[in-house]
Amino acid sequence: MNRVRVACVGFVFDSAAEAVIRQVAPKIFDLTFAEQPERLTAEALAASDMLLTVAPLTDAMMHAAPRLRLIQKWGSGYEKIDVAAAGRHGIAVAITSGANADTVAEHAVALMLAVMRRVTLADRAVREGRWIPAELRPISRKLFGKTVGIVGFGNIGQALARQLRGFSTSNLYFKRGGRLANEATLNATFVDLPELLARSDVVSLHCPGGAENRRMIGRAELAQMKPGAYLINTARGELVVEEELIEALQHGRLGGAGLDVYAVEPLPPGSPLRGLDNVVLTPHSAGSHMDDIALMANHAFENMLAFLEGKPIRAADVIVAPERPRAAIEVRP
């Protein structure tokens, strides 16, 4: 059978995920896996027709991959891919838009509940033999009936708004580009960012990374938030000025934070976030569970097969459609 060589690169491609992906992969694909990107050899990169990746991709890497025709991102954030270089090299770039929106939104809800009810503090106390309901009561809050501000209102932000219906929250949203015509059906109301910060009991970030949004939440924005409010970030660490968030948390300006992403990952051992009881930390795992592996892989493979067959990739997934694409992939025996 003829084969197309696909390198799967990055931390999501562990042995458990690999087993599932191999099960659902079209037989035409010859897959290699490099969970640690530095283990992708120069030979494997040079031989790859396509990349399925969560790892950064540079101009130099594309130059070193003369057969590469398509970069398929696992997930929706593509700021670590040099898309300008991809265009110059004639390499198409696609994402899996919306494939794990409900999963990431669910994780945001989990962080809200965990930090507002101080679940990690309570768990640690019970394990240590301390029974602290009286200590927890004055520092715990419920999510039900609160106002939630959703910053960024794409697939994940909208999924979050839908999931919050069960908590009877009042939802505000801010997105660049303004109001959505169907906001009423999404149980949310558009406001500008300062108003969202001022009115929300919980602020949840769902923006893409990149220069436009980098450091969008800093000291001034944190000061605009309601005293005792909570910040949730399952998007990108670069959206928040981390040292200024730490300051607000240490001084009691905020009630707490639920964080899945950080300025530096993995979170450094000396980070003050590790010592704060009003913070719940997860290891960039909002999209990491087995239930979605096959779903995400099938979405990616559909794009890759369409590309091979000269058919259009779904419009929401197209990031780079080069004006002068590299020659069609030669399927190899």
SULJO-V185636 format. One line per field, one symbol per residue. phi: phi as a letter, one per 20 degrees, with the letter a starting at -180 (. if undefined). A space follows every 50 residues. Layout:
# SULJO-V185636
phi = ???
This chain:
# SULJO-V185636
phi = .fcdecedcpffeefffgfffffefgffeeecccgegfeffgffffefeb cdbcefcdgffffecfefdbddfeodecfedffffgffemdfccddgmfd fffffffffgfgffffelfffffffffenddcgfffgfddceegneeddd encegfgfffgfffgfdlfeddbcbfonfefdfffembcfbffgfgffee ecddebeffogfdflfdcgffffffggnfdddcdebfffdeffffgffff emfdfrbdcdcbfccfgfgeffgfdefecddceldgddbffdffgfffff fffffgffemeffggfefdcdffcffggfefdf
